[in-house]
Amino acid sequence: MLTDLHPLRTALPSALVALDFDGTLAPISPHPSDARPLAGVHQVLRDVAATGATLAVVTGRSVASLLRVSSFGAVPGLIIYGLHGVERWENGQLRAPAPPPGFLDLRLSLPGLLASVAHDPAIWLEDKKLSLVIHTRLTADPDRLLETLRAPVAEAAAAAGLETRPGKEVLEICIPGTDKGTAIRELIGDETAAVFYAGDDVGDLPAVEEVNAWAGRSGRPTLAVAISPSGMGPLAELADVTVPDPQSLISLLRQITRDAA
């Protein structure tokens, strides 16, 4: 790895370290409730927090789902943004909006729409209370089914005042106007000396774009990391560094924190 880590190490006590969860701190699981962070993740997060850095997990999961599968509530000082920034959790306190009226109606009508358009019982719908996620991961042809569903789902979401967001073999219906870049903007303050961000999916693009824009404005050090087994993809093209898997990211975080003092 050719990236010079020294500027980030030096700035770490006043830095922001923000991380995705699924595919970043945990391997992708066919069913979200089965996901668990890699061994050693809790200690690495504690090590980052011990430097004085602001530590955040920014995830597409709900905060409740993340806390249930990760036990991250025990990590001192951790801030969690759930549902791509719609929810914010800190010190046991959750900030979340009420579901918009259109969301409640769509929750009832969406199963029928999926059945009429896709005709595949392996498609399943995850209800995150403030978003709805259509999973095709368990089907024989996930990408084709997502393409089939994209237009009719987007039309139904727009009619309800919502938007759709693509992901890895998923299509998410969510509250418009908020993404992971929103969370990064909230987390960066005047005193932020550097920013580290890591993610693995197109949902992380707004966060990396925000990190890069802040670097351009501030001239302060940043490091954006994409987790990509192939080393390719839109996130890899935008990031500074690409690593093949979550374990490699954990190794990188250890490398950064080891000499931060």
C-alpha positions in Angstrom: 0.0 0.0 0.0 1.6 3.3 -1.1 -0.7 5.7 0.8 1.2 7.7 3.3 -0.6 7.2 6.6 1.5 9.6 8.7 -0.7 12.7 8.3 -3.8 10.7 9.4 -1.9 9.2 12.3 -0.7 12.6 13.5 -4.2 14.1 13.3 -6.1 11.1 14.7 -6.8 12.6 18.2 -8.9 15.3 16.4 -10.0 13.2 13.4 -13.3 11.7 12.4 -13.3 7.9 11.7 -16.6 6.8 10.1 -17.3 3.3 9.0 -20.0 1.3 7.2 -21.0 -2.0 8.8 -22.2 -4.7 6.3 -19.4 -5.6 4.0 -17.0 -3.3 5.9 -16.8 -4.4 9.5 -18.8 -7.6 8.9 -19.0 -10.0 6.0 -22.2 -9.7 3.9 -24.8 -12.2 5.1 -27.7 -13.4 3.0 -30.0 -12.5 5.9 -29.2 -9.3 7.8 -30.0 -10.8 11.2 -27.2 -13.4 10.7 -24.5 -10.8 10.3 -21.8 -10.4 13.0 -18.7 -8.1 13.1 -15.4 -9.8 12.5 -13.3 -11.0 15.4 -11.3 -8.1 16.7 -13.6 -5.3 15.5 -14.7 -4.3 19.0 -11.1 -3.9 20.1 -10.1 -1.9 17.0 -13.1 0.4 17.6 -12.1 0.9 21.2 -8.5 1.6 20.1 -9.8 4.3 17.7 -11.9 5.9 20.4 -9.0 5.8 22.8 -7.0 8.1 20.5 -9.6 10.9 21.0 -11.0 10.6 17.5 -14.7 11.0 16.8 -15.9 7.5 16.0 -19.0 6.7 14.0 -20.7 3.8 12.2 -22.8 5.0 9.3 -25.0 2.2 8.1 -28.0 1.4 6.0 -29.4 -0.7 8.8 -31.6 0.7 11.5 -29.9 1.6 14.7 -31.8 -1.1 16.5 -30.7 -3.7 14.0 -27.1 -2.7 14.2 -27.1 -2.8 18.0 -28.8 -6.2 18.0 -26.2 -7.9 15.7 -23.1 -6.0 16.8 -23.2 -5.2 20.5 -21.6 -1.9 19.5 -23.5 -0.1 22.3 -20.6 -1.1 24.6 -18.0 0.8 22.6 -17.3 4.1 24.4 -18.2 7.2 22.6 -19.5 5.6 19.5 -22.0 7.5 17.4 -24.3 5.5 15.1 -26.2 6.8 12.1 -28.8 4.4 10.9 -30.8 4.2 7.7 -28.2 6.1 5.7 -28.3 9.0 8.2 -32.1 9.2 9.0 -31.5 8.0 12.5 -28.7 9.1 15.0 -27.8 7.4 18.2 -25.4 8.6 20.8 -25.0 7.7 24.5 -28.2 5.6 24.4 -30.3 8.4 22.9 -32.0 7.9 19.5 -33.0 10.7 17.2 -35.4 9.6 14.5 -38.3 11.2 12.6 -41.9 9.9 12.4 -42.7 7.7 9.4 -44.2 9.9 6.6 -47.9 9.1 5.8 -47.1 7.7 2.4 -44.7 5.2 3.9 -47.5 3.6 6.0 -49.7 3.1 2.8 -46.8 1.7 0.8 -45.9 -0.8 3.5 -49.4 -2.4 2.9 -49.4 -2.2 -0.9 -45.8 -3.2 -1.7 -46.0 -7.0 -1.1 -48.8 -7.2 -3.7 -46.8 -5.1 -6.2 -43.7 -7.4 -5.8 -45.8 -10.5 -6.3 -47.5 -9.2 -9.4 -44.3 -7.9 -11.1 -41.6 -10.4 -10.1 -43.4 -13.7 -9.5 -40.5 -15.1 -7.4 -41.2 -16.3 -3.8 -37.4 -16.0 -2.9 -37.8 -12.2 -3.0 -38.4 -10.9 0.5 -39.2 -7.6 2.0 -37.4 -6.2 5.1 -39.3 -3.6 7.1 -36.9 -1.2 8.9 -39.8 0.9 10.1 -38.5 4.0 8.3 -37.5 2.2 5.1 -38.5 -0.9 3.2 -35.8 -3.1 1.6 -36.5 -5.5 -1.3 -34.0 -8.3 -1.2 -33.3 -10.5 -4.3 -30.1 -12.0 -2.9 -31.7 -15.4 -2.4 -33.1 -15.7 -5.9 -31.5 -17.4 -8.9 -31.0 -14.2 -10.8 -30.8 -11.2 -8.4 -29.6 -8.5 -10.8 -32.3 -9.3 -13.4 -35.0 -9.2 -10.8 -33.8 -5.9 -9.5 -33.9 -4.5 -13.0 -37.4 -5.8 -13.5 -38.6 -4.2 -10.2 -36.7 -0.9 -10.4 -39.2 1.1 -12.5 -42.5 0.0 -10.9 -41.1 0.2 -7.4 -39.6 3.7 -8.1 -43.0 4.8 -9.4 -44.9 3.5 -6.3 -42.3 5.1 -4.0 -42.5 8.5 -5.8 -46.3 8.4 -5.5 -45.9 8.0 -1.8 -43.4 10.8 -1.5 -40.4 8.5 -1.1 -37.3 7.6 -3.1 -35.5 4.4 -4.0 -31.8 3.6 -3.4 -30.0 0.7 -5.0 -27.6 -1.5 -3.1 -26.0 -5.0 -3.4 -28.8 -7.2 -4.6 -31.3 -4.9 -2.8 -33.6 -2.0 -3.6 -34.4 0.3 -0.7 -37.4 2.6 -0.4 -36.5 5.5 1.9 -37.2 9.0 3.1 -35.8 11.4 0.5 -33.2 14.0 1.1 -30.9 12.0 3.5 -27.9 9.9 2.7 -24.6 8.9 4.2 -23.2 12.3 3.0 -25.7 13.9 5.3 -24.2 12.1 8.3 -20.6 13.0 7.3 -21.6 16.7 7.1 -23.1 16.5 10.6 -20.1 14.7 12.0 -17.4 17.1 10.6 -16.8 20.2 12.8 -14.5 23.2 12.7 -12.1 21.3 14.9 -12.0 18.2 12.7 -8.3 17.7 11.7 -8.7 14.7 9.4 -11.3 12.2 8.1 -11.2 8.5 7.5 -14.1 6.8 5.9 -14.6 3.1 4.7 -17.4 1.5 2.9 -18.2 -1.2 0.3 -21.3 -0.2 -1.7 -22.9 2.4 -3.8 -24.7 3.6 -0.7 -21.3 4.8 0.5 -20.7 7.0 -2.5 -22.3 10.2 -1.0 -20.2 9.8 2.1 -16.9 9.5 0.1 -18.0 12.4 -2.1 -18.6 14.5 1.0 -15.2 13.5 2.4 -13.5 14.4 -0.8 -15.3 17.7 -1.1 -14.3 18.6 2.5 -10.7 17.7 1.7 -10.8 20.1 -1.2 -12.2 22.9 0.9 -10.1 22.4 4.0 -6.8 21.1 2.7 -6.8 18.7 5.6 -5.8 15.0 5.3 -8.4 12.4 4.4 -8.4 8.7 3.6 -11.4 7.1 1.8 -11.3 3.3 1.6 -13.3 1.0 -0.6 -13.8 -2.7 0.2 -14.0 -4.4 -3.1 -12.9 -8.0 -3.8 -12.3 -7.2 -7.5 -10.7 -3.8 -6.8 -13.2 -2.3 -9.2 -16.6 -0.5 -9.1 -17.8 3.1 -8.6 -16.7 3.3 -5.0 -13.3 2.0 -5.7 -12.9 4.6 -8.5 -13.7 7.4 -6.0 -11.7 6.1 -3.0 -8.1 6.7 -2.2 -7.4 3.0 -1.3 -9.1 -0.3 -2.1 -8.8 -3.4 0.1 -10.3 -6.8 -0.8 -12.2 -7.6 2.3 -13.3 -6.5 5.8 -10.3 -8.3 7.4 -7.9 -6.1 5.4 -9.7 -3.0 6.6 -9.3 -4.1 10.2 -5.6 -4.6 9.5 -5.4 -1.1 8.1 -7.1 0.4 11.1 -4.7 -1.4 13.4 -1.8 0.0 11.3 -3.2 3.6 11.7 -3.9 3.4 15.4 -0.8 1.5 16.4 1.5 4.5 16.2 -1.1 7.3 16.6 0.2 8.3 20.0 
